[in-house]
Amino acid sequence: MATLYVGNLPWNTTSEDLSSFFGQYGQVISSRIITDRETGRSRGFGFVEVEDDDASRMAEDLNGKDFGGRPLTVNEARPKQQM
């Protein structure tokens, strides 16, 4: 399993929207939109977990692709950095 970072999302995007869009290009395991802790509003990015076999192809195919009128930023997520 691999995780893709997806940025520049329209503010009203749901995790279901993300799953169905990415599902057209490969096997989606799960997706989540990152929200602001205090307001609960989308922060404009999220993560999609996909099969390892699909990850790099999906990142390449979908980076810059129009989604809700905005060009997506898609790349393989890096592990969280410890401060």
C-alpha positions in Angstrom: 0.0 0.0 0.0 1.2 3.5 -0.8 -0.1 6.9 0.1 -0.4 9.8 -2.3 -0.5 13.4 -1.2 -3.1 15.4 -3.1 -3.0 19.2 -2.9 -4.8 22.3 -4.3 -8.2 20.7 -3.7 -11.4 22.8 -3.9 -12.5 23.6 -0.4 -15.8 21.6 -0.8 -14.1 18.3 -1.8 -15.1 15.3 0.3 -13.2 12.1 0.8 -15.9 10.3 -1.3 -15.2 12.8 -4.2 -11.5 12.0 -3.9 -12.0 8.2 -3.9 -14.3 8.2 -6.9 -12.0 10.5 -8.9 -8.9 8.5 -8.1 -10.8 5.2 -8.5 -11.0 5.9 -12.3 -7.2 5.5 -12.5 -6.5 2.6 -10.1 -7.4 0.7 -6.9 -8.2 3.1 -4.1 -8.0 1.7 -0.5 -9.0 4.8 1.4 -8.9 8.6 1.2 -9.1 11.4 3.7 -9.3 15.2 3.5 -7.3 17.1 6.1 -9.4 19.6 8.1 -8.6 22.4 10.4 -8.9 21.3 14.0 -10.7 24.4 15.2 -13.0 25.2 12.3 -13.5 21.7 10.8 -13.0 23.2 7.3 -10.9 21.6 4.7 -7.3 22.7 4.5 -7.2 22.1 0.8 -5.3 18.9 0.8 -5.7 15.2 1.5 -4.2 11.7 1.2 -5.3 8.8 -0.9 -4.1 5.2 -0.1 -3.7 3.1 -3.3 -2.1 -0.2 -4.3 1.7 0.0 -4.6 1.5 -1.1 -8.3 -0.7 1.9 -9.1 1.0 4.6 -7.0 3.7 6.1 -9.2 1.6 5.8 -12.4 -1.4 7.6 -10.6 0.9 10.3 -9.3 2.3 10.9 -12.7 -1.1 10.8 -14.5 -3.0 12.9 -12.1 -0.4 15.6 -11.2 -1.7 18.8 -12.8 -5.0 17.2 -13.8 -8.1 19.5 -13.5 -10.3 18.7 -10.5 -13.2 21.0 -9.7 -11.5 23.8 -11.8 -8.1 23.5 -10.0 -4.9 21.7 -11.1 -4.1 19.0 -8.6 -0.7 18.5 -7.0 -0.2 14.8 -6.6 2.9 13.0 -5.4 3.9 10.1 -3.3 3.6 11.2 0.4 6.7 11.3 2.5 6.7 10.1 6.1 5.9 12.7 8.7 9.1 14.6 9.8 9.8 14.5 13.5 10.4 17.9 15.0 
